[in-house]
Amino acid sequence: MRAARAAGRPVFGYNRSVEGVEAARFDGYDATTHLDEALTRAADLGAVVVLAVPMPALPTMLAHVRAVAPQCPLTDVTSVKGAVLEEVRAAGLLDRFVGGHPMTGTAHSGWTAGDADLFVGTPWVISVDDHVDPQVWAEVMTLALDCRAFVVPARSDEHDRAAATISHLPHLLAEALATTAGHVPLAFALAAGSFRDGTRVAATAPELVRAMCEANAGELLPVLDEALALLTRAREQLAQHGSVAELVTAGHAARVRYDSVSRPDIVGTVIGAAGWHEELAAAGRAGGVIRSALPIRDSRG
């Protein structure tokens, strides 16, 4: 809401938390605790509906959308895409749905944790699955760009595989690191930057971490197996040869590659043209991003 309004968009929203809604209203935002009221208004205006709830709450929200605002363009900001896609399909809302995942956030929750600049210069994944309607995709793309993110087009399954590696696995590693340190009496007194950075996401509400990791179990399990194998190998090398060089060298090299990764602009694709889904998916796979709105076939804008 903050980022969209800062871009000049009319926005209104729902939250089940009375305290959250009151805080938003105190800051001058249009918010309600009545879900169907918000959805009726969205239906009347043809507004884009953005679902910002954890996976366990999604079926209930989708049932309300189906009953009240089934023709509205629909997107989400959930950190898994395949599981959301299946819930949307089961609710009969696939025709108007485009999955989304802004790759940003904090370890804190609630209205006060929000920031109009939260999305600035960050990746916002937008799904380019075969069912996606070009007009709805363009509306979600424009929303992300208005929030000053750059858009990464991706298939839902490919997103989940990548998110397991760079988001869900780090959550579990942060939990393990925090738990391990908690068993050493002096550890917290000595902890500084590396521990703080390595455990930052462990401050996230446990139910949110569970929701994202458990909903993406199919992709997370092999990634977790690989990380455990690397750590086990490092332990064996340390025990037998007194060295962790193999893991440290490989990790350093991978981090250097990350620091030098390029994100070329995607500029030549026309949304809605023949093959546009796969064209965008391939461009995203290669590291390409969208920084300004792409043209839409037959669009007069």
Buried (B, 14 or more C-beta within 10 A) or exposed (E): BBBBBBBEBEBBBBBEBEEBBBBBEEEEBBBBBEBBEBBEBBBEEEBBBBBBBBBEBBEEBBEBBBEBBBEBBBBBBBBBBBBBBEBBEEBEBBEBBBBBBBBBBEBEBEBEEBEBEBBEEBBBBBBBBEEBBBBBBBBBBBBBBBBBBBBBBBBBBBBBBBBBBEBBBBBBBBBBBBEEBEEEEEEEEEBEEEBEEBBBBBEBEEEBBBBBBBBBEBBBEEBBEEBEEBBEEBEEBBEEEEEBEBBEEEEEEEEEEEEEEEEEEBEEBBBBEEEBBEBBBBBBBEEBBBEEBBBBEEBEE
